[in-house]
């Protein structure tokens, strides 16, 4: 049955959205960049058909052609220095990459491997000699490369990689060796066919001593043939992204010159003396990895934009497709007029807007840090944490949203031409690469528990546990400031100790207070559990493992609070008018949906009564009815090129009545 479609309360004026105005707001300072990418996507729209029609080998070649041709427009090189043919604007490169996610995702990932991972490693880990040697050619795609970090036996635990680079002082060369079968480089994009050079991460050994993981530029292919001592194998067909040639690489005492070491943070003299301005090896390692945070920012943005494609298709279909005579004997009901359909799609649109603005914050922060505007260590640590958390939430959101949208389009959503098959298959791995999402949220929690203090950044997982548990638990609680949070809430909201019962359901301060309470309570709980385990004499690693679910929950709560803050800040910054009203509706819908989805926790911790919980659910239904007339304009404002929606029978043209 259709739900109650009663008119909104008296006094409410339905806003009208100026779609170009909202698009301009969403595109922000890089509107021209995003429009360049949209133009390129439309020009190469045939790639969506070719992904289904060509053989894997032919499709890989086609993807490479498209990537190189797009590079000629300047789209892919915007983050590189101008003296090498780049655009000199890291923020622009992120905007370009995010927008590219509207199209075929093999092209996106190929761009990410070539210009983000391979090129980014040379730019951020290398010095002028490496920039001079490689950047100009890799920016144009003349030189194709790969990023050889992950191994079969070690993915997220990069510090434990098994590949070794031993320095031979007699020849002044590094000897690269795959020490065991599990140390082979695996899942490496560009490796199976196109890469001529690899940035290889390996354990550096100098004079018989291990100096930890460092990066080296290693030729792996001469023309079409592997270089001597290099063995390459194709990873084969994957769930998706089959236009990307992922492969495995083995090194059998491959020799490279001393200058092959990317030596921004450490070097080896010709005489075999290891030198680094960063004395602590763990901090040196984390500093090196921290320079590669751009990849996580980009993948998070790509997941969010892929969600926009799915929602645009599903929403447009839902205002055209009719099903069952619910309110009239003469005409069937539009899908989006059903309360359940609104509940399925509209909160996802709201969450997508929320994540968009959270992504905007982290992208700007990355631009400022890597452009040298704000480059202190504390800010870098906050950036790493925020990038990790936003990537996790953004890519999980993509997986959930694309599935929901596919189901919302019924059997039609199962047809390849309607894009959901490719979107599902190609984005699924986003939750894994650039860091497994659960591991990334542990990184977020580490930052919260150590307050990003630089003296603790060299700690591994066990070191972090020992640090936290050695603090007086009162100190941890003081830093999480639960009691101070109550004081802040009492100042902002009515009701004193009953603030959570008497504040307005649509008061953004109430929404923020609820998410802040959850975050701080969870973080204090993690600290107490860690300390209790250590006090009982348990092994720190076992203690951490036992509370990992609480660690992940606290980190997730932290990131959701950051997402809401970004959305609230964006709404408050808008001038009065219909756009602000519309965004306010979405912000309220996102906040209340987030509270509702975790209502069990809020009830368990005394912050939500049964009556208020039910009131929140009713309010969400009311917000959905207010957003319903705006839905098409809201998805149109993302400006997904029509060619990228494809789905001809879902988004345009007449729909045949259902069979009787």
C-alpha positions in Angstrom: 0.0 0.0 0.0 1.1 3.6 -0.5 1.9 5.4 2.7 0.2 8.5 3.9 0.9 11.3 1.4 -0.7 14.0 3.4 0.5 17.5 2.7 3.3 18.9 4.9 2.3 21.0 7.9 0.8 24.4 7.4 3.5 27.1 7.0 5.9 24.9 5.1 6.8 26.2 1.7 8.2 23.6 -0.8 11.5 24.9 -2.1 12.3 25.0 -5.8 15.8 23.9 -6.8 17.8 25.9 -9.3 19.7 22.9 -10.7 22.6 24.8 -12.3 23.1 26.8 -9.1 23.2 23.6 -7.0 25.6 22.0 -9.5 27.9 25.1 -9.2 27.9 24.7 -5.4 28.7 21.0 -5.6 31.5 21.5 -8.2 33.0 24.2 -6.1 36.3 25.9 -7.1 37.1 23.2 -9.7 33.9 23.5 -11.8 36.0 24.0 -15.0 38.1 20.9 -14.2 35.0 18.8 -13.6 33.4 20.0 -16.8 36.5 19.1 -18.8 36.2 15.5 -17.5 32.5 15.4 -18.2 33.2 16.5 -21.8 35.9 13.7 -22.1 33.6 11.1 -20.6 30.9 12.0 -23.2 33.4 11.8 -26.0 34.5 8.4 -25.0 31.1 7.1 -24.0 31.6 4.1 -26.3 33.9 2.6 -23.7 30.8 1.5 -21.8 29.7 -0.7 -24.7 33.3 -1.8 -25.4 33.6 -3.1 -21.9 31.0 -5.7 -22.7 31.7 -6.3 -26.4 35.5 -6.6 -26.6 37.7 -9.5 -25.4 39.7 -8.8 -22.3 42.9 -8.3 -24.2 41.3 -5.9 -26.6 39.5 -4.1 -23.9 42.7 -3.6 -21.9 44.3 -2.0 -25.0 41.3 0.2 -25.5 41.4 1.4 -21.9 45.0 2.2 -22.3 44.3 4.2 -25.5 41.5 6.2 -23.7 43.8 6.9 -20.7 46.6 8.2 -23.0 44.2 10.3 -25.1 42.6 11.8 -21.9 46.1 12.6 -20.7 46.7 14.7 -23.7 43.8 17.0 -22.6 45.7 17.7 -19.3 43.0 16.0 -17.3 45.2 13.4 -15.6 48.4 15.5 -15.0 46.9 18.3 -12.9 48.6 17.4 -9.7 52.1 17.3 -11.1 54.5 20.3 -11.2 54.1 22.7 -14.2 57.8 22.4 -15.2 57.1 18.8 -16.2 53.9 19.4 -18.1 51.5 19.2 -15.1 49.0 21.6 -13.8 50.5 22.3 -10.4 47.3 21.9 -8.5 46.7 18.8 -6.4 43.1 19.8 -5.6 42.3 19.9 -9.3 43.7 16.4 -9.8 41.4 15.1 -7.1 38.4 16.8 -8.6 39.3 15.4 -12.0 39.7 11.8 -10.6 36.4 11.9 -8.7 34.5 13.1 -11.7 36.0 10.4 -13.9 34.2 7.9 -11.6 31.0 8.8 -13.5 32.3 6.7 -16.4 33.9 3.3 -17.0 35.8 2.4 -13.8 38.6 0.5 -15.6 39.6 3.8 -17.1 39.4 5.4 -13.6 41.6 2.7 -12.0 44.1 2.7 -14.9 44.4 6.5 -14.4 44.8 6.0 -10.6 47.5 3.4 -11.1 49.5 5.4 -13.7 49.2 8.9 -12.4 48.2 8.5 -8.7 50.2 5.5 -7.5 53.1 5.2 -9.9 53.4 8.9 -10.7 52.6 9.9 -7.1 55.2 7.7 -5.6 57.9 9.1 -7.9 56.7 12.7 -7.2 56.3 12.3 -3.4 59.1 9.8 -2.5 61.7 10.8 -5.1 63.9 13.8 -5.6 64.8 16.0 -8.5 66.9 13.4 -10.3 63.8 11.1 -10.4 61.4 13.9 -11.3 63.7 14.9 -14.2 64.0 11.3 -15.4 60.4 10.2 -15.3 57.7 12.8 -14.7 57.5 14.3 -18.2 57.0 10.9 -19.9 54.7 9.4 -17.3 52.4 12.5 -17.4 51.8 11.9 -21.1 51.5 8.2 -20.8 54.6 7.7 -22.9 56.1 5.8 -20.0 53.7 3.4 -18.3 54.4 2.2 -14.8 53.0 0.3 -11.8 53.1 0.5 -8.1 54.4 -2.8 -6.7 53.7 -2.7 -3.0 51.2 -5.5 -2.2 52.4 -9.0 -1.9 50.6 -12.3 -1.9 51.4 -12.8 1.8 51.3 -9.2 2.9 48.7 -6.6 1.9 47.8 -4.1 4.7 50.9 -5.0 6.8 53.4 -3.2 4.5 56.1 -3.2 7.2 56.4 -7.0 6.9 56.9 -7.2 3.1 59.2 -10.0 2.0 60.9 -8.5 -1.0 64.5 -7.6 -0.2 66.7 -4.9 -1.8 70.3 -5.6 -0.7 73.0 -3.0 -1.4 76.1 -4.3 -3.2 78.8 -1.8 -2.2 81.3 -3.2 -4.8 79.0 -2.4 -7.8 77.0 0.4 -6.1 73.8 -1.4 -7.0 70.7 -2.7 -5.2 69.8 -6.3 -5.7 66.1 -6.9 -5.7 64.9 -10.4 -4.7 61.6 -12.1 -4.1 62.6 -14.2 -1.1 59.6 -16.5 -0.9 56.6 -17.4 -3.0 54.4 -15.4 -0.6 56.7 -12.3 -1.3 55.7 -12.1 -4.9 54.1 -8.8 -5.8 50.4 -9.4 -6.5 47.3 -7.7 -7.8 49.5 -5.0 -9.3 47.7 -2.8 -11.8 49.4 -2.2 -15.2 51.9 -5.1 -14.4 50.5 -7.8 -16.6 50.8 -6.0 -19.9 51.7 -2.3 -20.0 54.1 -1.2 -17.3 57.7 -0.7 -18.3 58.8 0.5 -14.9 57.7 -0.4 -11.3 58.0 1.4 -8.1 58.9 -1.6 -5.9 58.6 -1.5 -2.1 61.2 -3.8 -0.5 63.1 -4.3 2.7 66.4 -2.4 2.4 69.5 -4.2 3.6 72.7 -2.2 3.9 75.9 -3.9 5.3 73.8 -6.8 6.5 71.4 -4.6 8.5 67.8 -4.1 7.7 66.7 -0.5 7.4 63.0 -1.2 6.8 60.8 -0.8 3.7 61.9 1.7 1.0 60.8 2.3 -2.6 62.9 1.7 -5.7 62.4 2.4 -9.4 62.9 -0.9 -11.2 62.6 -1.6 -15.0 60.4 -4.6 -15.4 59.8 -4.8 -19.2 61.8 -4.0 -22.3 59.2 -3.6 -25.0 56.8 -6.5 -24.6 59.3 -8.8 -22.8 60.2 -8.9 -19.1 63.6 -7.7 -18.2 66.3 -10.2 -17.2 65.5 -11.6 -13.7 61.9 -10.4 -13.8 59.0 -12.8 -14.1 55.5 -11.5 -14.8 52.2 -13.4 -14.7 48.7 -12.2 -15.4 46.3 -12.3 -12.5 43.5 -13.3 -14.9 39.9 -12.4 -15.0 38.5 -10.6 -12.0 35.0 -9.8 -10.6 35.3 -6.5 -12.4 37.8 -3.9 -13.7 38.8 -6.3 -16.4 40.2 -3.4 -18.5 43.0 -3.2 -16.0 45.9 -5.6 -16.4 46.6 -6.7 -12.9 49.6 -9.1 -12.5 52.2 -10.8 -10.3 55.9 -10.0 -10.4 58.9 -12.0 -9.1 62.4 -10.6 -8.9 65.5 -12.9 -9.1 68.4 -10.8 -8.0 67.5 -7.9 -10.3 70.2 -5.2 -10.2 69.4 -1.5 -10.3 71.8 1.4 -9.8 72.1 3.2 -6.4 70.1 6.1 -7.8 67.1 3.8 -8.2 66.3 4.4 -4.5 63.5 7.0 -4.1 65.5 9.0 -1.6 63.4 11.9 -0.4 63.5 10.5 3.2 66.6 8.3 3.2 69.6 7.5 1.1 72.6 5.2 0.8 76.0 6.6 0.0 78.2 5.0 -2.6 80.3 3.6 0.3 77.3 1.9 1.8 76.3 4.2 4.6 72.6 4.6 5.3 71.5 8.1 5.9 68.1 9.6 7.0 67.0 12.8 8.6 64.3 10.8 10.4 66.1 8.7 13.0 63.2 6.5 14.2 62.6 3.7 11.6 58.9 3.4 12.4 58.3 7.1 12.1 60.3 7.1 8.8 58.1 4.3 7.5 54.9 6.1 8.4 56.2 9.4 7.0 56.8 7.7 3.7 53.4 6.1 3.6 51.8 9.3 4.7 52.9 11.0 1.4 50.7 8.5 -0.5 47.5 9.4 1.3 46.2 11.0 -1.9 45.2 7.6 -3.2 42.8 7.0 -0.3 41.3 10.4 -0.8 40.7 9.7 -4.5 39.2 6.2 -4.0 36.8 7.6 -1.4 35.6 10.3 -3.8 35.3 7.8 -6.6 33.1 5.6 -4.5 30.8 8.5 -3.6 30.5 9.5 -7.3 29.8 6.0 -8.4 26.9 6.1 -5.9 25.6 9.2 -7.7 25.4 7.3 -11.0 23.4 4.5 -9.4 21.0 6.9 -7.6 20.5 9.1 -10.6 19.4 6.0 -12.6 17.2 4.6 -9.9 15.5 7.9 -9.0 14.7 8.8 -12.6 13.3 5.3 -13.1 11.2 5.6 -9.9 9.4 8.8 -11.2 8.5 7.1 -14.4 7.7 3.4 -13.5 4.2 2.7 -12.2 3.2 -0.4 -10.2 -0.1 -1.4 -8.7 -3.3 0.7 -8.2 -2.6 2.0 -4.8 -4.5 5.3 -4.6 -6.5 5.2 -7.8 -8.5 2.6 -9.7 -7.6 4.2 -13.0 -3.8 4.6 -12.8 -1.0 2.7 -11.1 1.2 4.4 -8.6 4.6 5.8 -9.4 7.3 3.9 -7.5 8.7 7.0 -5.8 5.2 7.8 -4.4 5.4 4.7 -2.3 6.7 5.4 1.2 8.9 2.3 1.2 10.5 3.4 -2.0 11.2 6.8 -0.6 12.7 5.2 2.5 15.0 3.1 0.3 16.3 5.9 -2.0 16.0 9.3 -0.4 18.1 8.7 2.7 20.8 7.4 0.4 20.6 10.6 -1.6 20.9 12.5 1.7 23.9 10.4 2.8 25.5 10.9 -0.6 25.3 14.7 -0.3 26.7 14.4 3.2 29.6 12.3 2.1 30.2 14.7 -0.9 30.7 17.6 1.5 32.9 15.5 3.8 35.0 14.5 0.8 35.2 18.2 -0.1 36.7 18.9 3.3 39.3 16.2 3.2 40.3 17.0 -0.5 40.9 20.7 0.5 42.9 19.6 3.5 45.1 17.4 1.3 45.6 20.2 -1.1 46.6 22.6 1.6 49.0 20.0 3.2 50.7 18.9 0.0 50.9 22.4 -1.4 52.7 23.5 1.8 50.0 25.9 3.0 49.6 23.9 6.3 52.3 21.3 6.7 52.8 20.6 10.4 53.0 17.0 11.5 49.8 17.2 13.6 47.8 18.4 10.5 49.3 15.6 8.4 48.2 13.0 11.0 44.7 14.4 11.1 44.6 14.3 7.3 45.7 10.6 7.2 43.0 9.7 9.7 40.3 11.7 7.9 41.3 10.3 4.6 41.2 6.8 5.9 37.8 7.2 7.5 36.2 9.0 4.6 37.5 6.4 2.2 36.0 3.6 4.4 32.6 5.2 4.7 32.5 6.4 1.1 33.3 3.0 -0.4 31.0 1.0 1.9 28.3 3.5 1.0 28.9 2.8 -2.7 28.5 -1.0 -2.2 25.3 -0.6 -0.3 23.8 2.1 -2.5 24.5 0.4 -5.8 22.9 -2.8 -4.6 19.8 -1.0 -3.3 19.5 0.9 -6.5 19.8 -2.2 -8.5 17.0 -3.8 -6.5 14.9 -0.7 -6.8 15.0 -1.0 -10.5 13.7 -4.6 -10.4 14.6 -6.9 -13.2 15.5 -4.0 -15.5 18.4 -3.3 -13.1 19.8 -6.7 -13.9 20.4 -5.8 -17.5 24.0 -4.8 -18.3 22.9 -1.9 -20.4 21.5 -0.3 -17.3 25.0 0.0 -15.8 24.4 -1.7 -12.4 26.2 -4.9 -13.4 29.4 -2.9 -14.1 28.9 -0.6 -11.2 28.6 -3.5 -8.7 31.4 -5.5 -10.1 33.9 -2.6 -10.6 33.3 -0.8 -7.3 33.3 -3.9 -5.1 37.1 -3.9 -4.6 37.0 -0.2 -3.6 36.4 -1.4 0.0 39.7 -3.3 -0.3 42.3 -1.4 -2.2 44.1 1.7 -0.9 43.6 -0.1 2.5 41.0 -2.6 3.7 38.3 -0.5 5.3 38.4 -2.3 8.7 42.2 -1.8 8.9 41.7 1.9 7.9 39.2 2.4 10.8 41.8 0.9 13.1 44.2 3.6 11.9 41.5 6.2 12.7 41.1 4.8 16.2 44.8 4.8 16.8 44.8 8.5 16.0 41.9 9.1 18.4 43.5 7.2 21.2 46.9 8.8 20.9 45.4 12.2 20.1 47.6 12.3 17.0 50.6 13.1 19.3 53.8 13.0 17.3 55.7 11.1 19.9 53.3 8.2 19.6 53.2 8.0 15.8 56.1 5.5 15.7 54.1 3.0 17.6 52.9 -0.2 16.0 49.6 -1.8 17.1 51.0 -3.4 20.3 52.9 -0.2 21.1 49.7 1.8 20.8 47.8 -0.6 23.1 50.6 -0.5 25.7 50.6 3.3 25.5 46.8 3.6 26.0 46.7 1.1 28.8 49.5 2.7 30.7 47.5 5.9 31.0 45.3 6.4 34.0 41.8 5.6 32.6 40.6 8.9 34.0 43.1 10.7 31.7 41.6 9.0 28.7 38.1 9.8 29.8 39.2 13.4 30.3 40.5 13.6 26.8 37.3 12.1 25.4 35.4 14.7 27.4 32.1 13.0 27.9 31.2 15.1 30.9 32.4 18.3 29.2 30.2 17.3 26.2 27.2 17.3 28.5 28.1 20.8 29.7 28.3 22.0 26.1 25.0 20.4 25.3 23.3 22.1 28.2 24.5 25.4 27.0 23.2 24.9 23.5 20.0 23.0 24.0 17.0 23.3 26.3 16.2 20.8 28.9 19.3 20.7 31.1 20.0 17.0 31.9 17.0 16.1 29.7 18.5 17.8 26.6 18.1 14.6 24.5 14.4 14.5 25.2 13.4 18.1 24.9 15.5 19.4 22.0 13.8 19.7 18.7 14.1 16.7 16.4 15.2 19.0 13.6 17.7 21.0 15.6 21.2 20.5 14.1 22.7 21.0 17.5 20.7 18.1 18.8 21.9 15.9 15.9 25.5 16.9 16.5 25.2 16.4 20.2 23.9 12.9 19.7 26.7 11.9 17.4 29.4 13.5 19.6 28.0 11.7 22.7 28.1 8.4 20.9 31.7 8.9 19.6 33.1 10.1 22.9 31.3 7.4 25.0 32.6 4.7 22.6 36.1 6.0 22.7 36.1 6.1 26.5 34.7 2.6 26.5 37.6 1.3 24.3 40.1 2.9 26.6 38.5 1.3 29.7 38.4 -2.1 28.1 42.0 -1.9 27.0 43.2 -0.9 30.5 41.0 -3.5 32.2 42.6 -6.3 30.1 46.1 -5.1 30.8 45.4 -4.7 34.5 44.3 -8.4 34.5 47.6 -9.4 33.0 46.5 -10.3 29.6 48.7 -10.1 26.5 48.3 -6.6 24.9 47.7 -8.2 21.5 45.0 -10.4 22.8 43.4 -7.5 24.6 43.3 -5.5 21.4 41.9 -8.4 19.4 39.1 -8.8 22.0 38.0 -5.2 21.7 38.5 -4.8 18.0 34.7 -4.5 17.4 34.6 -1.6 19.9 37.6 0.0 18.2 35.9 -0.1 14.8 32.6 1.1 16.2 34.3 4.1 17.8 36.2 5.0 14.7 33.0 4.7 12.6 31.2 6.9 15.0 34.0 9.5 14.8 33.9 9.6 11.0 30.1 9.9 10.9 30.3 12.8 13.3 32.8 14.5 10.9 30.5 13.9 8.0 27.6 15.4 9.8 29.7 18.4 10.8 30.8 19.0 7.3 27.2 18.9 6.1 25.9 21.2 8.8 28.7 23.7 8.1 27.9 23.7 4.4 24.2 24.3 5.0 24.9 27.1 7.5 27.3 28.8 5.1 24.6 29.1 2.4 22.6 32.4 1.9 19.0 32.2 2.7 16.9 30.8 -0.1 15.5 27.6 -1.6 18.9 25.9 -2.0 19.6 26.3 1.7 16.2 24.9 2.5 16.6 21.9 0.3 20.1 21.1 1.7 18.7 21.6 5.2 16.1 18.9 4.5 18.8 16.5 3.3 21.0 17.3 6.3 18.1 16.6 8.7 17.3 13.4 6.8 20.9 12.2 7.0 21.3 13.0 10.7 18.0 11.4 11.8 18.6 8.4 9.6 22.0 8.0 11.1 20.6 8.1 14.6 17.8 5.8 13.7 20.2 3.2 12.2 22.0 3.0 15.6 18.9 3.5 17.8 19.7 0.3 19.8 22.9 1.8 21.0 21.4 5.1 21.9 18.6 3.3 23.8 21.1 1.1 25.6 23.0 4.2 26.7 20.0 6.2 27.9 19.9 8.8 25.2 16.8 7.7 23.3 13.4 6.7 24.7 11.0 4.4 22.9 8.7 7.4 22.3 11.4 9.6 20.9 12.7 6.8 18.7 9.3 6.4 17.2 9.0 10.2 16.7 12.3 10.1 14.8 11.0 7.4 12.5 7.9 9.5 11.9 10.0 12.6 11.2 12.1 10.7 8.7 8.9 9.7 6.8 7.9 13.3 6.8 11.2 14.5 5.5 11.1 11.9 2.8 7.7 13.3 1.6 9.2 16.8 1.6 12.3 15.6 -0.4 10.2 13.5 -2.9 9.3 16.5 -5.2 12.9 17.5 -5.2 14.4 14.1 -5.9 15.0 14.4 -9.6 16.5 17.9 -9.3 18.8 16.7 -6.5 20.3 13.9 -8.6 20.4 16.1 -11.8 22.5 18.6 -9.8 25.3 16.0 -9.7 25.5 16.6 -13.5 26.3 13.0 -14.5 26.6 13.1 -18.3 23.5 11.5 -19.8 25.8 9.3 -21.9 27.2 7.8 -18.6 23.7 7.0 -17.3 23.0 4.9 -20.4 19.9 2.9 -19.3 17.7 4.1 -22.1 14.6 2.3 -20.9 15.0 3.5 -17.3 15.8 7.2 -17.6 14.1 8.2 -20.9 11.3 7.3 -23.2 7.9 5.6 -22.5 7.6 2.7 -20.3 5.2 -0.1 -21.3 2.5 -0.9 -18.8 3.1 -4.1 -16.8 1.7 -7.3 -18.2 -1.7 -8.4 -17.0 
